[in-house]
Amino acid sequence: MAKEAWSALNGGHSRIEMKQVERHGDRSVLRFYLTNPGKEPDHYSFGTSIAGSAFGNLHFMLVDPVGQKAYTPLYDDNGNGKTVGSDLFVTSAHPGARYETILAFPPLPESLDRMTVITPTTAGEFTGVPVVDGQGPVKPTAPAPGLTDKPAPGSRVAWPVRGLDSPAKGGVHDLYGITEGDVKSTTTSGSEEKVGLRADVLFEFDKATLTGRAKTVLDQVAAETKAKADPAKPPVLITGHTDGKGTPEYNISLSKRRADTVLKELQARLGTAYRYQAEGKGETEPVAKENGPDDEKARQRNRRVEISYQIKQRTTETSTTTSREEQERRGGTAGPPAPFRPDGRTVAGRSATFGAGKGDKRRIDVKPFYRDGAYLVAVFDIVNLGPDGGPGPTENYSSSGGGTFGDFTVTDPTTRTVYRGVRMGEDGGDYIDPGWSAFRTEPGTGNRGFFYVPAPPQTVKSVTFNAGPFGQIPDVPVH
């Protein structure tokens, strides 16, 4: 499995060839190869900042798309230093030679047999990378050339290594996906779920009295809670929220009364197998900024009741072997990890103009989207049509800081459910995307982009791509 890649801050043009992830006791090791396809020696960098590039760090990431976890590299100096493994800081890559590269990560669950590797390059994601038991010590299997050596094209060599025996620390993070509909929004990780119900749907205005529509909504939420919530990990927490109108004292009271009402309704449907807890937060935890251009929409989003609980755990092995037919029968969204796949043909394209008065144009070429475990992967190219040398190497497509492509979303055209970018940690700023949106800036060149969103139900065969400044692109096929 190999892809051509460009990396940030003039990090170079490379061919990345993934081999495997290996278990080695207290750590895991990603093993892959880098080849310089050019005609001259080149220095490589795979950092996501100037500092990361300067020190030759390899900011790759491992993703378990079924267990919904992300693993970040081990850093030496007990987590405060550089990435553990190959050191690309000084050595040049000579054309045509295959440079064996290793990068250490925290240990992985025994049930994993395939993972996705996220690279901070235009190559993006490598799905279906095998996970195997490591053999022998953690080190490259090829020799490292000297600084003055010139490995021949086709030869296999290795970079120097660092930090293999020093105290090191890496990260294991829950991945959170967000879906939003007219009635509810859902934030889900592999271990917990939070369902936000629109208060305007549940309650009469300024009251804790349920509307006629509320029964159907709460029936559905109760069924989902029964299917997903783990009674052994209480409580089912019900939290009321209001908008910013009214006094803090009144809002706390109203939000608590609404939470109590929902608690009673869930308890009547679910019984005593679960322990429940209700609280009111008033306007203290808004999810949207009020007094902005969409003030009323923001207030509507902030008026909500949230139901959160710990999810019953299934092993990744069980999840990955679930058949497509069984998934569709359940109406589920999670499937097996995706195999490695090249990008498909362009299925749609849109152009947009950027830059005040300059008239810089770019075109987005959309590829078929595909499923990877619990997620949908949106794939596209962004081509600079000129006349200037933008987009810049640090430019992104997010007006809210929500990842490189934070203004991009996916919509199920039937239910109008919106799927937003998957992020690391409930409040995390890191998203499952390339890190930076553009690496090549010359007119006529393009950069591959991608981002992960929660997968829609298996019955959804096409979606609408909301591509920010490029507009809405309907009927994008889902493979």
C-alpha positions in Angstrom: 0.0 0.0 0.0 1.7 3.1 -1.2 0.9 6.8 -2.1 2.7 9.8 -3.4 2.9 12.6 -0.7 3.8 16.2 -0.3 4.5 17.4 3.3 4.3 20.8 4.8 6.9 23.6 5.1 8.8 22.4 2.1 9.0 18.9 3.7 9.4 17.3 0.3 7.9 15.0 -2.2 8.0 11.4 -1.1 6.5 8.0 -1.8 5.1 6.5 1.4 4.8 2.7 1.5 3.0 1.3 4.6 4.1 -2.1 5.9 2.6 -2.9 9.3 2.0 -2.0 12.9 3.8 -4.3 15.4 3.1 -5.1 19.0 6.3 -5.0 21.2 5.3 -5.4 24.8 4.9 -1.9 26.3 4.7 -0.2 22.9 3.7 -0.5 19.3 5.8 0.3 16.3 4.7 1.5 12.9 7.0 0.3 10.2 6.9 1.9 6.7 9.2 3.0 3.8 10.0 6.4 2.4 11.3 6.9 -1.2 12.5 10.1 -2.8 10.9 10.0 -6.4 12.9 13.1 -7.4 16.3 13.5 -9.1 18.2 15.2 -6.2 18.7 14.4 -2.5 15.9 15.9 -0.3 15.4 16.4 3.4 12.0 15.2 4.7 9.9 16.6 7.5 6.5 15.4 8.8 5.8 17.9 11.4 2.6 20.0 11.7 4.3 23.2 12.9 7.6 25.0 12.3 9.0 23.5 15.5 7.8 20.0 14.5 9.5 20.4 11.1 12.7 21.8 12.5 13.3 18.8 14.9 12.3 16.1 12.4 9.4 14.8 14.4 7.1 12.3 12.8 3.6 13.4 13.7 1.8 10.4 12.3 -1.3 9.0 14.1 -2.9 5.6 14.5 -6.7 5.3 14.4 -8.8 2.4 15.5 -12.0 3.3 13.4 -14.1 0.6 15.1 -13.1 1.2 18.7 -13.0 5.0 18.0 -9.6 5.6 19.5 -6.6 7.6 18.3 -3.0 6.9 19.3 -0.3 9.6 19.1 3.4 8.8 19.0 5.7 8.2 22.0 7.9 11.2 22.8 11.2 10.8 24.6 12.2 12.7 27.7 9.1 11.2 29.3 6.8 12.8 26.8 8.5 16.2 26.5 11.0 15.6 23.8 11.1 14.2 20.3 9.2 11.3 18.6 10.7 7.9 19.3 12.0 6.0 16.3 13.6 7.2 13.1 15.4 10.5 13.1 15.0 12.4 9.8 16.6 15.7 11.0 20.0 15.5 9.4 20.0 12.7 6.8 19.1 13.4 3.2 17.0 10.9 1.2 18.8 9.9 -2.0 16.6 9.3 -5.1 15.2 5.9 -5.5 16.4 4.3 -2.3 13.8 2.8 0.1 14.3 4.2 3.6 12.9 2.0 6.3 11.2 4.2 8.9 9.9 3.3 12.4 7.8 5.2 14.8 6.8 4.1 18.3 3.3 4.4 19.8 1.5 3.2 23.0 0.5 -0.5 23.2 -2.6 -1.6 21.3 -5.5 -3.9 22.3 -5.0 -7.6 21.4 -8.2 -7.6 19.4 -7.0 -5.2 16.7 -5.8 -6.7 13.5 -6.1 -3.7 11.2 -5.7 0.1 11.7 -5.7 3.3 9.8 -2.6 5.4 9.7 -3.0 9.2 9.4 -0.1 11.0 7.8 0.4 14.9 8.0 0.8 15.0 4.2 -1.3 15.1 1.0 -1.3 11.3 1.1 -3.6 11.5 4.0 -5.0 8.3 5.4 -3.8 4.7 4.9 -6.6 2.3 5.8 -6.3 -1.4 6.4 -2.8 -1.4 7.7 -2.2 -4.9 9.3 -1.4 -5.2 13.1 0.9 -8.1 13.9 3.0 -9.4 16.8 6.5 -8.0 16.5 9.5 -10.2 16.1 12.8 -9.3 17.6 14.0 -6.0 19.0 12.5 -2.6 18.1 14.9 -1.4 15.4 15.1 -1.1 11.6 16.0 -4.3 9.8 18.1 -2.4 7.2 21.4 -0.7 7.9 21.7 3.1 8.2 24.1 4.7 5.7 26.8 7.2 6.8 26.3 10.9 6.2 28.5 10.8 3.1 27.1 7.6 1.7 24.9 7.7 -1.4 22.5 4.7 -1.5 21.8 3.4 -5.0 18.2 3.5 -6.4 16.4 0.4 -5.4 18.5 -0.3 -2.3 16.9 -0.7 1.1 18.5 1.4 3.9 17.2 3.0 7.2 17.3 6.3 9.0 19.2 6.7 12.2 17.0 6.2 15.3 16.6 8.0 18.6 15.0 7.5 22.0 14.4 3.8 21.7 15.6 3.1 25.3 14.7 6.4 27.0 11.6 7.1 29.1 8.8 7.9 26.7 5.1 8.8 26.8 2.4 8.8 24.1 -1.3 9.5 24.0 -4.5 7.4 23.7 -7.5 9.5 22.9 -11.3 9.0 22.5 -12.6 10.1 19.1 -15.8 12.1 19.2 -18.2 12.5 16.3 -21.0 15.0 16.1 -24.3 14.6 14.3 -27.0 17.3 14.2 -30.7 17.1 13.2 -33.8 19.1 13.6 -34.8 17.3 16.8 -31.5 16.3 18.4 -27.7 16.3 18.2 -25.5 13.5 19.2 -21.9 13.4 20.4 -20.4 9.9 20.4 -17.2 8.3 21.2 -16.3 4.6 21.7 -17.1 4.8 25.4 -19.8 7.5 25.9 -22.7 9.2 24.2 -24.4 12.5 24.7 -27.8 13.2 23.1 -29.0 16.8 23.0 -32.7 17.2 22.6 -34.1 20.5 21.3 -36.1 22.1 24.2 -38.4 23.8 21.7 -39.5 20.3 20.4 -39.9 18.8 23.9 -41.6 21.7 25.9 -44.1 24.4 25.7 -42.7 27.9 25.6 -41.1 28.9 28.9 -42.5 25.8 30.7 -41.5 22.3 31.7 -44.7 20.8 30.2 -44.2 18.3 27.4 -45.5 19.0 23.9 -47.6 16.5 21.9 -44.5 15.7 19.8 -42.3 14.9 22.8 -43.7 11.4 23.4 -42.5 10.1 20.0 -39.1 11.7 20.6 -38.6 10.3 24.0 -39.8 6.9 22.9 -37.0 6.9 20.4 -34.4 8.2 22.8 -35.4 5.6 25.4 -35.0 2.8 22.9 -31.6 4.0 21.9 -30.6 4.4 25.6 -31.7 0.8 26.3 -29.7 -0.5 23.4 -26.5 1.4 24.2 -26.3 2.5 27.8 -24.4 0.3 30.3 -26.4 -0.2 33.5 -23.2 -1.2 35.3 -21.7 2.3 34.7 -24.3 4.7 36.1 -25.8 7.2 36.0 -27.8 8.2 33.0 -27.3 11.9 33.4 -30.0 14.3 32.3 -28.9 18.0 32.1 -31.1 20.9 31.3 -29.9 24.1 29.5 -31.4 27.4 28.5 -30.5 30.3 26.3 -29.1 33.5 27.7 -32.4 35.3 28.1 -33.8 35.8 31.6 -32.1 35.9 35.0 -29.6 33.3 36.0 -31.8 32.2 38.9 -34.8 31.7 36.7 -32.8 29.8 34.0 -31.3 27.4 36.5 -34.8 26.7 37.9 -36.3 26.1 34.5 -33.5 23.9 33.2 -33.7 21.8 36.4 -37.5 21.3 36.1 -37.1 20.3 32.5 -34.4 17.8 33.3 -36.6 16.4 36.1 -39.5 15.9 33.6 -37.2 14.1 31.1 -35.9 11.9 33.9 -39.4 10.8 34.9 -40.3 10.0 31.3 -37.1 7.9 30.7 -37.6 6.1 34.0 -41.1 5.2 33.1 -39.9 3.7 29.8 -36.6 2.1 31.0 -37.5 1.0 34.6 -35.2 0.5 37.5 -32.3 -1.2 35.7 -30.6 2.2 35.4 -29.7 4.8 37.9 -30.7 8.4 36.9 -29.5 11.9 37.8 -30.9 15.2 36.8 -29.3 18.7 37.0 -29.9 22.2 35.6 -27.2 24.4 34.2 -29.2 27.3 33.0 -27.3 29.4 30.4 -23.9 28.6 31.8 -22.8 26.0 29.2 -23.9 27.3 25.7 -23.0 25.3 22.6 -23.5 28.3 20.3 -22.5 32.0 20.6 -25.5 34.3 21.1 -25.7 37.9 20.0 -24.0 36.9 16.7 -25.4 37.1 13.1 -27.4 33.9 13.7 -28.6 34.9 17.2 -32.0 33.1 17.2 -30.5 29.9 15.7 -27.9 30.1 18.5 -30.5 30.5 21.1 -32.5 27.5 19.8 -29.4 25.3 19.9 -28.7 26.4 23.5 -32.2 25.6 24.7 -31.7 21.8 25.1 -31.8 18.8 27.4 -28.8 16.5 27.2 -28.9 12.8 28.1 -25.4 11.2 28.5 -24.3 7.7 29.5 -21.5 5.2 29.2 -21.8 2.8 26.3 -21.9 -1.0 26.5 -18.5 -2.1 25.3 -18.1 -4.5 22.4 -14.7 -5.9 21.5 -13.2 -4.6 18.3 -12.9 -8.2 17.1 -16.6 -8.7 17.4 -17.4 -5.4 15.7 -15.0 -5.9 12.8 -16.5 -9.3 11.9 -20.1 -8.1 11.8 -21.5 -8.7 8.4 -22.9 -5.9 6.2 -26.3 -7.6 6.1 -26.4 -7.7 10.0 -25.4 -4.1 10.2 -28.2 -3.1 7.8 -30.7 -5.2 9.7 -29.8 -3.4 12.9 -29.9 0.0 11.1 -26.4 0.5 12.5 -23.6 2.8 11.2 -20.4 1.0 12.3 -18.8 -1.4 9.8 -15.4 -3.1 9.6 -12.2 -1.2 9.0 -11.7 -0.2 5.4 -9.2 -2.0 3.3 -6.5 0.0 1.6 -8.0 1.8 -1.3 -6.8 4.2 -4.0 -9.0 7.3 -4.6 -11.8 6.8 -7.1 -12.6 9.0 -10.2 -13.8 12.5 -9.8 -17.6 12.5 -9.4 -18.2 16.3 -9.1 -16.3 19.6 -9.2 -17.0 23.2 -8.1 -14.9 26.4 -8.4 -14.8 29.3 -6.1 -13.0 32.7 -6.0 -10.8 33.7 -3.0 -9.0 36.8 -1.9 -10.4 40.3 -1.8 -9.9 41.9 -5.3 -7.4 39.3 -6.5 -9.8 36.9 -8.1 -7.8 33.8 -7.1 -9.7 30.7 -8.2 -9.6 27.2 -6.8 -11.5 24.1 -7.9 -12.5 21.2 -5.6 -12.6 17.8 -7.3 -14.7 15.4 -5.2 -14.0 11.6 -5.1 -16.4 8.9 -3.9 -16.6 8.9 -0.1 -16.1 5.6 1.7 -16.7 4.0 5.1 -14.0 3.2 7.6 -15.4 1.5 10.7 -17.7 3.9 12.5 -16.8 6.7 10.1 -17.2 8.1 6.7 -14.2 9.5 4.9 -14.7 12.5 2.6 -12.0 12.7 -0.1 -11.3 15.4 -2.6 -8.6 17.4 -4.4 -8.3 21.2 -4.2 -6.6 22.7 -7.3 -5.2 26.2 -7.5 -6.4 27.8 -10.7 -4.3 31.0 -10.2 -3.5 33.6 -11.1 -1.4 33.9 -7.9 0.6 31.3 -5.9 -2.1 30.6 -3.3 -3.4 28.8 -1.4 -0.8 29.3 1.2 0.9 26.4 3.0 -0.9 27.1 6.3 -4.3 28.0 4.9 -7.4 26.1 6.1 -11.1 26.0 5.4 -12.4 26.6 8.9 -13.9 29.9 10.2 -14.4 28.4 13.7 -11.2 26.6 14.3 -12.9 23.2 13.8 -10.0 21.4 12.0 -8.5 22.1 8.6 -11.9 21.6 6.9 -14.1 22.8 9.8 -16.6 24.5 7.4 -17.1 21.3 5.5 -19.8 18.9 6.6 -21.8 15.9 5.2 -25.6 15.7 5.1 -28.0 12.8 4.7 -30.4 14.2 2.1 -33.3 12.1 3.3 -33.2 12.8 7.1 -31.3 16.1 6.7 -28.9 15.0 9.5 -25.6 16.8 9.4 -22.4 15.0 10.2 -19.4 17.1 11.4 -15.7 16.5 11.6 -14.4 13.9 14.1 -12.2 15.3 16.8 -9.8 13.9 19.4 -11.2 14.3 22.9 -14.5 15.9 23.7 -13.0 19.4 23.9 -10.1 18.7 21.6 -8.8 20.9 18.8 -7.3 18.1 16.8 -9.3 16.6 14.1 -8.9 13.6 11.8 -7.8 15.4 8.8 -4.4 16.3 7.1 -3.6 19.0 9.7 -3.0 21.6 7.0 -5.1 22.0 3.9 -2.5 22.9 1.3 1.2 22.1 0.7 1.8 22.9 -2.9 1.1 26.5 -3.8 2.0 27.0 -7.5 -0.8 27.7 -9.9 -2.0 24.5 -11.6 -1.1 22.2 -8.7 -3.4 20.4 -6.4 -3.5 19.0 -3.0 -5.5 16.0 -1.7 -7.8 16.7 1.2 -9.8 14.4 3.5 -11.7 14.5 6.8 -13.6 12.0 8.9 -17.2 12.3 10.0 -19.5 9.9 11.8 -20.9 7.3 9.3 -24.6 7.6 8.4 -26.7 4.4 8.5 -25.6 1.6 6.1 -28.7 2.2 4.0 -27.4 5.6 3.0 -25.7 5.2 -0.5 -25.1 8.9 -1.3 -24.8 12.1 0.6 -24.7 15.9 0.1 -21.2 17.4 0.6 -21.4 20.9 2.1 -18.0 22.1 0.9 -17.9 25.6 2.6 -16.9 28.2 0.0 -17.5 25.8 -2.8 -21.1 25.3 -1.9 -23.3 22.2 -1.7 -22.4 19.2 -3.9 -25.3 16.6 -4.0 -25.3 12.9 -4.8 -21.8 12.1 -3.7 -21.6 8.2 -3.8 -20.8 6.4 -0.6 -18.7 3.2 -1.1 
